[in-house]
Amino acid sequence: MNTISQPDPVRLEIFKNLFQFIAEQMGIVLQNTAASVNIKERLDFSCAIFDTSGLLVANAPHIPVHLGSMSESVRSLINDKDDTIKPGNVYLSNNPYNGGTHLPDVTAITPVFLESGENNVPPTPNSLFATPLFYVASRGHQADIGGITPGSMPPHSTTVEEEGILFDNFLLVEQGDFQEIPVRKILSNHRYPARNPDQNIADFKAQIAANERGVQELRRMVDQYGLETVKAYMKFVQDNAEESVRKAIDILKDGSFIYEMDSGARIQVKVTIHQENRSATIDFTGTSRQLNTNFNAPKAVTQAAVLYVFRTLVDDNIPLNAGCLNPLKIIVPEGCMLNPTYPAAVVAGNVETSQTIVDALYGALGVMAASQGTMNNFTFGNQRYQYYETICGGSGAGMDFDGTDGVHTHMTNSRLTDPEVLETRYPVLLESFGIRPDSGGKGKHSGGNGVIRRIRFLEPMTANILSGHRFIPPFGLNGGEAGQVGRNWIQRQNGTEENLDSTATVEMKPGDIFVIETPGGGGFGQV
C-alpha cells in the first residue's frame, strides 16, 4: 500500500474546502429541521468533523466558543466508551467538565463507520472497520435544559446543578433506535427539570439528522477518493493549519495583560514567544481562583478562546482545527476561574468570560482594543415559553481599522431573531432596536458603537440578564479611549425606572419594558 507522504497543493485546497463544505451541509440540515427559535432563527449551533482520534479537522464558520471546545467532548467519548461504540449509535453530551461549554449547549456525536445500509452486517471485532474512522458532531443551544430559571441561563447560580440537566456521553440512539423513553426520563427526573421536553427532543432529532448528513458525505468522499487519501488529507489539513499559526507567531512579541471584570475577578495572561521553534506559551497563572458565581469558564472554553485568537492572527483561509493548537502551550492552573473543578457553576463562563479571555489576549499581544466583551445574554420565560438571545455591541479598533457598530464579536457568531418571528412566537413587542450613538471609544481608530434594545412584555414572565462591562469599560489601546459601559434597566408600566446590575433576575408584568444598552468597543491610538 503506497502511503501519501506529501500533499499535492491543489488537492490540499480541494480537501480543505470539501471538509468545510460537509460541516456547512450539516448546519443547513440542522437549521432546516430544528424546532426552537434558538437554533432555527438565531443559528446558535455549530457543526464539525473529527478524525479517528477525535481531533478537529474542519468546521463550518459557526460559533467559535463551540468549535474550539467540541474536540474535547469527542475525545472524552472515545476515552469513556471506546470499546462499546457501534455503528448506528449517537451520543449526547453537555458536561462542562468533559469538553462541554455550559449546559444549554448540547452536543450530539455520531461515530462514522464505513458499513452502511441494511445489506451490511455489523462489523466483527476482526474487521478492519471495527472502530470508527471519523466522528461528526453538532452542538446546539437548547432553549431550556432545566435549572432554576426559564431559559437555563440563571444569573445567580452557584452550582452546575442549578443550571440544568447534565448529559455525559449519554446513548441517545442505540444502533439506529432512538432512546426516547430514557431521554425523557432524564429531562424530567431532575431537581430542576426541563420545561419543554418535546422541544428538546425535536432539536435532538434535528442534530441526529445533521450528523447523518455528515456521515453520508464522508462516506461519499471515501467512495470517491479512497480511505487512505481522505485520512492522509485530514492530517495534511491539520499540518497546514499548524504551519499557518507558526507563521503568524513569527511576527508576534512577548506581552502580558491583566483584565478586571465587573465583579472584581481578574484574568492575568502572559504570552511568551519562542522564536527558535515558532511556538508560544500562554500562561494564565495569577488569574482569580474559582468563583462562587457562574463566571467560571471550563478549561475547554479557555482553550477555545486561545485557539480563536491565534486563528484570527492567520491571514490564510484555513479551517479552525486541532493543528492550530500544536504550536501553543496553554497553562491554566487547576482550580482557577478558567479551569474550575466540579460542581462550580459555569453558565456565564462560556458566554461572558470567554469574551474577556479573548480581549485579554489581544491586549497582551497589543493588536486590538477590547470589544464590548459581553454577549448581553437575555432570557425570559415561564412554564410555557422560554427564549434566549445574545445582543450585539461595538467591536474594538485595531492598528489600521475602526471598530464596527452593533455586531456580534469574537466567541459568539449568532443572529438576533427577526422581530416578526419574535413577536409571533412570544408574547412580547420589540419597541425599538438601534445604534447607541457615541458609545465607542475615540482614538486614531475609533471603537464601534453599542446598541439599545427595548422589549415590552405582554404577559407576566421572569426575565434574566447576564452581562458584563456595566461597571468596568472596555479598554482602549495605545492611547485610545475606552468604550462606554453598558446599562440594564426596566421601565415599569407606571413610569418608574429600575436600574439593574450586570446580572439580574426580575419579574416582568404586562406593559413593562426591559431596556438593554450594550457597551461600545475601545479605541486604538491617540487622536
C-alpha positions in Angstrom: 0.0 0.0 0.0 1.6 3.3 -1.0 1.4 5.9 1.7 0.9 9.5 0.7 3.8 11.4 2.3 3.4 14.9 0.8 0.2 16.8 0.0 -0.5 18.0 -3.5 -1.1 21.8 -3.2 -4.2 21.6 -5.4 -5.7 18.6 -3.7 -5.0 20.2 -0.3 -7.1 23.2 -1.3 -9.9 20.9 -2.6 -10.0 18.7 0.6 -9.8 21.8 2.8 -12.9 23.1 1.1 -14.6 19.7 1.0 -14.2 19.1 4.7 -15.6 22.6 5.4 -18.4 22.0 2.9 -19.5 18.8 4.8 -19.8 20.8 8.1 -21.8 23.5 6.3 -24.2 20.9 4.8 -24.7 19.6 8.4 -25.5 23.1 9.5 -28.1 23.6 6.8 -29.9 20.3 7.8 -29.8 21.3 11.4 -31.3 24.8 10.7 -34.0 23.4 8.5 -35.1 20.6 10.8 -34.8 22.3 14.3 -37.9 23.3 16.2 -36.5 26.0 18.5 -36.1 29.7 17.6 -32.7 29.4 19.1 -31.4 27.1 16.5 -33.6 27.8 13.6 -33.6 31.6 13.6 -30.7 32.7 15.8 -28.4 30.0 14.4 -26.9 29.2 17.8 -25.3 26.0 16.7 -22.1 24.6 15.3 -21.2 21.5 13.2 -17.8 19.9 12.7 -15.9 16.8 11.6 -13.2 15.0 13.5 -10.5 12.4 12.8 -10.3 8.9 14.2 -8.8 10.2 17.5 -11.4 12.9 17.9 -9.2 15.8 16.8 -11.0 18.7 15.0 -10.4 18.5 11.2 -12.8 21.2 9.9 -15.9 23.2 10.8 -18.4 25.5 9.3 -17.9 29.1 10.3 -20.4 28.8 13.1 -19.8 29.7 16.8 -16.1 29.9 17.9 -16.7 29.0 21.5 -18.4 25.8 20.4 -15.9 24.8 17.8 -12.7 25.2 19.8 -14.1 23.0 22.6 -16.0 20.3 20.8 -12.9 18.2 20.2 -12.7 17.7 24.0 -16.2 16.3 24.0 -15.5 13.9 21.2 -12.2 12.8 22.9 -14.0 12.3 26.2 -16.5 10.0 24.4 -13.6 8.0 22.9 -11.9 7.6 26.3 -15.1 6.8 28.1 -16.9 4.4 25.6 -14.2 3.3 23.2 -14.9 -0.4 23.2 -18.7 -0.1 23.1 -19.1 2.4 20.2 -21.1 0.7 17.5 -22.5 1.7 14.1 -25.8 3.5 14.4 -25.0 4.9 17.8 -25.3 8.6 18.6 -24.2 10.1 21.9 -25.3 13.3 23.8 -23.0 15.4 26.0 -23.1 18.8 27.6 -20.8 18.1 30.6 -18.7 21.3 31.2 -16.1 19.1 32.9 -15.7 16.8 29.9 -15.4 19.2 27.0 -18.7 21.0 27.3 -19.2 24.7 27.5 -22.4 25.3 29.5 -25.4 23.1 29.9 -27.7 24.6 27.3 -25.1 23.8 24.6 -25.8 20.1 24.0 -23.6 18.1 21.6 -24.7 15.1 19.5 -21.8 13.0 18.4 -22.0 10.3 15.7 -19.2 7.9 15.0 -18.6 7.2 11.3 -18.1 3.6 10.2 -17.8 2.5 6.6 -20.5 -0.2 6.9 -23.9 1.3 5.9 -27.4 0.3 4.7 -29.5 -2.7 5.6 -27.4 -5.1 3.4 -24.3 -4.7 5.5 -23.6 -6.9 8.5 -22.3 -5.1 11.6 -18.5 -5.3 11.8 -16.8 -8.2 13.6 -14.0 -7.5 16.1 -11.5 -8.6 13.5 -13.0 -6.3 10.8 -10.8 -3.5 9.5 -13.6 -1.1 10.4 -14.5 -2.3 13.9 -13.6 1.1 15.2 -14.9 4.4 13.9 -12.9 6.0 11.1 -14.2 9.6 11.9 -16.6 11.4 14.0 -19.2 14.1 13.3 -20.8 16.3 15.9 -23.3 19.1 16.1 -23.8 21.4 19.1 -27.0 23.3 19.6 -28.1 25.8 22.3 -31.3 24.4 23.8 -33.9 27.0 24.6 -34.3 25.4 28.1 -32.5 22.4 29.7 -33.9 22.9 33.2 -32.3 24.8 36.0 -33.6 27.5 38.4 -34.7 30.0 35.7 -36.6 29.6 32.4 -34.0 29.5 29.5 -31.3 27.8 31.7 -29.1 30.9 31.9 -29.6 31.8 35.6 -27.7 34.9 36.6 -27.1 33.8 40.1 -26.4 30.0 40.0 -23.7 28.8 42.4 -23.5 25.1 41.3 -23.8 23.4 37.9 -26.9 21.5 39.1 -28.8 24.8 39.4 -28.1 25.4 35.7 -29.9 22.4 34.4 -29.6 18.8 33.3 -26.2 17.2 32.7 -25.7 14.6 29.9 -22.4 12.8 30.0 -21.9 10.7 26.9 -25.5 9.6 27.1 -26.5 7.0 24.5 -29.2 8.9 22.5 -29.5 6.4 19.6 -28.6 2.8 20.1 -27.8 1.1 16.8 -30.4 3.1 15.0 -33.0 3.0 17.8 -33.8 6.5 19.3 -33.9 6.2 23.1 -37.0 8.4 23.6 -38.1 6.9 27.0 -34.6 7.2 28.7 -34.1 10.7 27.4 -37.5 11.9 28.5 -36.8 10.4 31.9 -33.5 12.3 32.3 -35.2 15.6 31.1 -38.0 15.2 33.7 -36.2 13.4 36.6 -34.2 16.3 38.0 -34.4 18.7 40.8 -34.9 21.5 38.2 -36.4 19.6 35.2 -36.6 20.8 31.6 -39.6 23.0 31.0 -40.3 21.8 27.4 -39.0 18.3 26.8 -40.9 18.0 23.5 -38.9 20.9 22.0 -35.6 19.4 23.4 -36.4 16.1 21.7 -37.3 17.8 18.4 -33.9 19.6 18.5 -32.0 16.5 19.4 -33.6 14.7 16.4 -32.5 17.6 14.2 -29.0 17.2 15.5 -29.1 13.5 14.7 -30.3 14.3 11.1 -27.5 16.9 10.7 -24.9 14.3 11.8 -26.3 11.8 9.5 -25.8 14.2 6.6 -22.1 14.4 7.7 -21.8 10.6 7.8 -23.2 10.3 4.3 -21.0 13.0 2.9 -17.8 11.5 4.5 -18.8 8.0 3.1 -19.3 9.6 -0.4 -15.9 11.2 -0.1 -14.2 7.8 0.8 -16.0 6.2 -2.1 -14.7 8.8 -4.5 -11.1 9.3 -3.3 -10.4 6.2 -1.2 -10.0 5.9 2.5 -6.2 6.3 2.5 -6.3 9.6 0.6 -9.1 11.0 2.8 -7.2 10.1 6.0 -4.0 11.5 4.7 -5.6 14.8 3.7 -7.3 15.1 7.1 -3.7 15.1 8.5 -2.4 17.4 5.8 -5.2 20.0 6.5 -4.2 19.9 10.2 -0.5 20.2 9.4 -1.3 23.2 7.1 -3.2 25.0 9.9 -0.2 24.3 12.2 2.3 25.9 9.8 0.0 28.9 9.3 -0.2 29.5 13.0 3.6 29.2 13.3 4.0 31.8 10.6 1.7 34.1 12.5 3.7 33.6 15.7 6.9 34.6 13.8 5.9 38.2 13.9 4.5 38.4 17.5 6.2 39.7 20.6 6.0 38.7 24.2 3.3 40.5 26.2 1.2 40.3 29.3 -2.2 41.8 30.4 -4.4 41.9 33.5 -8.1 42.2 32.8 -10.5 43.2 35.5 -14.2 42.2 35.3 -17.2 43.9 36.9 -17.1 41.5 39.8 -13.5 42.3 40.7 -12.3 39.0 39.3 -9.1 39.2 37.3 -7.8 37.4 34.3 -4.0 37.5 34.1 -2.2 36.3 31.0 1.4 36.2 29.9 2.3 35.3 26.3 5.9 34.2 25.6 7.0 33.7 22.0 9.7 31.1 21.4 11.3 32.2 18.1 13.6 29.2 17.8 10.7 26.8 17.2 8.0 29.3 16.3 5.8 28.4 19.2 4.1 30.3 22.1 3.3 29.7 25.7 0.1 31.2 27.0 0.2 31.3 30.8 -2.9 32.2 32.9 -1.1 31.9 36.3 -2.2 34.7 38.6 -5.9 34.6 37.4 -8.5 34.7 40.1 -9.4 31.5 41.9 -12.6 29.6 41.1 -15.5 31.9 41.8 -18.7 31.3 43.8 -20.6 32.9 40.9 -21.2 31.3 37.5 -18.4 33.2 35.7 -16.1 30.2 35.8 -15.0 29.1 32.3 -14.5 25.4 31.8 -11.0 24.6 30.6 -12.3 23.6 27.1 -13.8 27.2 26.8 -10.4 28.7 27.8 -8.7 26.6 25.2 -11.4 27.6 22.6 -10.7 31.3 23.2 -6.9 30.8 22.8 -7.5 28.8 19.6 -9.8 31.5 18.2 -7.3 34.3 18.9 -4.4 32.6 17.2 -6.6 31.6 14.3 -7.6 35.2 13.7 -3.9 36.2 13.5 -3.5 34.0 10.4 -4.1 35.6 7.1 -4.6 32.4 5.1 -8.0 30.9 4.7 -7.6 27.8 6.9 -10.2 25.9 8.8 -10.1 26.2 12.6 -8.7 22.8 13.6 -6.6 20.9 16.0 -3.4 21.8 14.0 -3.8 25.4 15.2 -3.2 24.3 18.8 0.1 22.4 18.1 2.4 25.4 18.4 0.7 26.6 21.6 1.4 25.6 25.2 -1.5 26.7 27.3 -1.0 26.8 31.1 -4.2 27.1 33.2 -3.8 26.4 36.9 -6.4 23.9 38.1 -9.0 25.5 40.5 -8.8 29.0 38.9 -11.8 30.6 37.3 -10.5 29.4 33.8 -10.2 25.8 34.9 -12.7 25.2 37.7 -13.4 22.0 39.4 -16.9 20.3 39.7 -19.5 21.4 40.8 -18.6 25.0 40.1 -21.3 27.0 38.2 -20.2 27.8 34.6 -23.1 29.3 32.6 -21.6 32.7 32.3 -18.1 31.4 31.9 -19.0 30.2 28.4 -20.7 33.3 27.2 -19.0 36.1 29.2 -15.6 35.0 30.5 -14.7 33.5 27.1 -15.1 37.1 25.6 -12.8 38.6 28.3 -10.1 35.9 27.7 -10.1 36.9 24.0 -9.8 40.6 24.8 -7.1 40.0 27.4 -5.1 38.0 24.8 -5.4 40.8 22.2 -4.4 43.3 24.9 -1.3 41.2 25.8 -0.4 40.9 22.1 -1.1 44.7 21.5 -3.1 44.0 18.4 -6.6 45.2 19.2 -8.6 47.2 21.8 -11.4 45.5 23.8 -14.7 44.8 22.0 -17.9 45.0 24.0 -16.6 42.0 25.9 -20.0 40.5 26.7 -22.8 38.7 24.9 -25.5 40.6 26.9 -27.4 37.3 27.5 -31.1 37.9 27.8 -33.5 35.2 28.7 -37.2 35.3 29.5 -39.9 32.8 30.0 -42.4 30.9 32.2 -43.6 27.3 32.1 -45.0 27.8 28.6 -42.4 29.9 26.8 -38.6 30.1 27.1 -36.4 32.3 25.0 -32.7 33.3 24.9 -30.8 35.8 22.8 -27.4 37.4 22.8 -27.2 41.1 21.8 -24.6 42.8 19.7 -22.4 45.7 20.6 -19.3 47.6 19.5 -16.2 45.9 18.3 -12.7 47.1 19.3 -10.4 49.2 17.0 -7.0 48.0 15.8 -3.8 49.3 14.4 -5.3 50.0 11.0 -9.1 49.7 11.3 -12.0 51.2 13.2 -14.3 49.1 15.3 -17.8 48.1 13.9 -21.1 49.2 15.3 -23.7 46.8 16.5 -22.0 43.5 15.8 -21.6 40.1 17.5 -17.9 39.8 18.3 -15.4 37.0 18.9 -16.7 33.9 20.7 -20.3 34.4 19.5 -21.5 34.4 15.9 -25.3 34.0 16.2 -28.0 36.2 14.8 -30.8 38.0 16.5 -34.3 36.7 15.9 -36.3 38.6 13.3 -38.8 40.9 15.1 -41.7 39.3 13.2 -40.7 35.8 14.4 -40.0 37.0 17.9 -43.4 38.7 18.2 -45.2 35.7 16.5 -43.7 33.1 18.8 -43.6 35.0 22.1 -46.0 37.4 23.9 -43.6 40.4 23.6 -43.2 43.5 21.4 -39.9 44.8 20.2 -40.4 48.5 21.0 -37.1 49.7 19.4 -33.7 48.5 18.4 -31.0 50.9 17.2 -27.4 52.1 17.4 -26.3 53.7 20.7 -24.5 56.9 19.5 -21.1 57.8 20.8 -20.7 54.7 22.9 -17.4 53.6 21.0 -14.1 54.8 22.4 -12.4 57.6 20.4 -8.9 57.2 19.0 -6.9 57.4 15.9 -9.2 54.5 15.1 -12.4 54.6 17.0 -14.3 51.7 18.6 -17.7 50.6 17.3 -20.9 51.7 18.9 -23.2 49.5 21.0 -27.0 49.2 20.6 -30.1 50.0 22.6 -32.8 47.2 22.6 -36.2 47.7 24.3 -38.6 44.8 24.7 -42.2 45.2 26.0 -43.8 42.3 27.8 -47.4 41.4 27.2 -47.7 38.6 29.8 -46.1 38.1 33.2 -42.7 36.4 32.8 -39.4 36.0 34.5 -36.6 37.9 32.7 -32.8 37.4 33.3 -29.8 39.4 32.2 -26.3 38.0 32.3 -23.9 40.6 31.1 -20.5 42.4 31.7 -18.9 45.8 31.3 -21.7 47.5 33.2 -19.0 49.0 35.6 -15.6 48.5 34.0 -15.4 50.0 30.5 -13.9 48.0 27.6 -10.3 49.2 27.4 -8.6 51.2 24.6 -5.1 50.5 23.4 -2.1 52.7 22.6 -3.7 55.9 23.9 -7.2 55.1 22.5 -10.2 55.8 24.8 -12.2 53.1 26.5 -15.7 52.2 25.2 -18.8 53.2 27.2 -20.1 50.8 29.7 -23.5 49.1 29.1 -26.7 49.5 31.2 -29.6 47.3 32.0 -32.8 48.9 33.3 -36.6 48.5 33.4 -39.3 51.0 32.6 -42.3 49.9 34.5 -45.8 50.5 33.1 -46.5 53.1 35.8 -43.5 55.1 34.5 -40.9 54.3 37.2 -37.4 53.2 36.3 -35.4 50.4 37.9 -31.7 50.1 37.4 -30.3 46.6 37.3 -26.8 45.1 37.9 -24.7 43.2 35.3 -26.6 40.1 36.4 -30.2 40.2 37.4 -33.4 38.2 37.6 -36.6 40.2 37.6 -40.4 39.6 37.3 -41.9 41.4 34.3 -45.6 42.4 34.2 -47.7 43.3 31.2 -46.6 46.7 29.8 -43.2 46.7 31.4 -40.2 47.4 29.1 -36.8 45.7 29.6 -34.1 48.0 28.2 -30.6 46.8 27.4 -27.9 49.3 26.3 -24.8 47.4 25.2 -21.2 48.6 25.5 -19.0 50.2 22.8 -15.6 48.9 21.7 -12.3 50.6 22.7 -10.4 53.0 20.5 -6.8 52.4 19.3 -4.1 55.1 19.2 -4.2 58.7 20.2 -6.3 61.1 18.2 
